[in-house]
């Protein structure tokens, strides 16, 4: 059996691997230093917490707050929120619009590439 080629990320990832971009906004990637097992466990916890959050829509504020806390805790452990996982002292641009960050030129280059592929 042959192995499938690695799939391309669904969203562009910055050259330094710190963020992916959705609708022009930067979102922090998970910490690449996590082991595959740890990442899988944390993603599972995040999925469970998000499912609990969806189920709480008609429930009490306390249940909703608890589910949100579980989502946040999983994201912090994954490195998507909280202290940054890189060590070079670079600032965090999580949730910033790419055009308002040092990634602007790179991001605008993506847009130029997508327009040149269209007929």
HELIX and SHEET records of a PDB file:
HELIX    1   1 UNK A   36  UNK A   55  1                                  20    
HELIX    2   2 UNK A   61  UNK A   78  1                                  18    
HELIX    3   3 UNK A   98  UNK A  100  5                                   3    
HELIX    4   4 UNK A  104  UNK A  116  1                                  13    
SHEET    1   A 2 UNK A  19  UNK A  22  0                                        
SHEET    2   A 2 UNK A  25  UNK A  28 -1                                        
END                                                                             
